Amino acid sequence: MSQYHIARDGQQLGTFSDQDIQSGLASGSILSTDLMWTEGQADWQPVSSQFSASWQAPAAQPPAFNPYAAPQANVVSASLAPSMQLASLGQRLGAALLDGLVALVAVGIPYAVAGVSMAGAEQSHESGMPPAAVGGFAVAGIALLGLMIYNLVLLTKQGQTIGKKWLGIRIVSYPDGQRAGFVKAVLLRGFVNGIIGAIPLLGTIYSLIDILFIFREDRRCIHDLIGGTQVIKC
């Protein structure tokens, strides 16, 4: 008898047999719009694709769904939801490099201009900060703030940074492929991961292991596991 993993709104309800699903549909504890996956099945599919909600369970058969049961482990294959395709290693690396390049151009160039201007003023023994330095630092600060805000909005609404948007990939909730939102895409995946990575010595080792996790079958790094996310093609 097949065993099916049932998920709703990004949370797994448990593992059910054919009879359990039919009983759950009849009692309302399982919905026809819930997603299900079983071994040998490439994608998550709606329950209605294989089971009919019109079936009525025998009166003596209790529903198998227990809303107070402990959360089930995420036992899934590499293909997690209908029409979802994992982002390639090259796309993820390229997106990170593009994000760095954008920051370098927008922030690094005006900052470098300000530094050169400061160095020239010191050599000529000028007093005060040169106007070019003031302007360079101001432009660099505004550019940095603008990039942060823009990327935060993109991550919250679309699960993308500038680099990910250009390469056609995005961050989604795991395993249902829904919008990750601010908490998963920014706070857990970015902020918490950044704090761990900033720990002296340990953070360097952690960051290396985090990157190497991308070679898993589902290509989820540690920061994806922390945030409950995955990166897919748009």
Protein Blocks (a to p, Z undefined) as FASTA:
>chain_A
ZZddddeehiafbdcdfklmmmmmmnopacfkbccddehiabacdfklmpcfkbccdfkl
ccfbdfkbccddddddfblbghiacddfklmmmmmmmmmmmmmmmmmmmmmmmmmmmmmm
mmnopgcjdfklmmmmmmmmmmmmmmmmmmmmmmmmnopafklmmnopacdddfklpaeb
jmlmmmmmmmmmmmmmmpghjlmmmmmmmmmmmmpmnlpafklmmnopacddZZ
